[in-house]
């Protein structure tokens, strides 16, 4: 009934949690991977089908993953996410009650985010579950969005997003992804980086994390996360500046 599609890149520390959590609902688990660590071996050992595909952007990876799915329904799960029994039950019930001629093309999924293993009370809503024949394609290079034929309902039970578990992982990931994002901005013709742009983007990142996302409620961890977000933004735009200097 459901194909689970996981996009992974150097996820050896948490891919097993994601795969184990979806086994009760999955008819097949497909991991589209571009890792240079043990992620593929771990996923295969747990019964997932691992397909190597060089990462260009998330939209490209998600479209490729969908082309591999054999079931009528597909569910995209990130490698640092897990589902709960409550989510599985609700998803099964909702899919069971959808008739063939129903306009529903899929579901929004509520996601509860954990920082450093702690629930910060931060939730968002993402588009993850689709009827395969209703999903046209994913578009967008940095922030990908799906184009669907129909409407999307919502699953109330949240999935769990365990982000930013250890600082060494975070810094390593930032160094890798900042290069990717800086390159995208450079190719898109981003305005030349000037002195005033750096404090603006860095302060926006800090304030957004600390106040808007509730970091202030979480003591020292909230400060660490806000400073990290500021650092991440600085590295991205510093790399963009570096590329612009070489032009």
Secondary structure, DSSP 8 states (H G I E B T S, - for coil): -EEEEEEESS-TTTHHHHHHHHTTT-SEEEEEE--SSSHHHHHHHTT-EEEE---S-HHHHHHHHHHH--SSEEEE--TTEE--HHHHHHHHHHHHT--TT--EEEEEEEEEEEETTEEEEEEEEEEEEEEGGGEEEEE-SSS-EEEESSEEEEEEEEEEEEE---HHHHHHHHHHHHHHHHHHHHHTT-----HHHHHHHHHHHHHIIIIIT-GGGGHHHHHHHHHHHHHHHHHHHHHHHHHHHH-
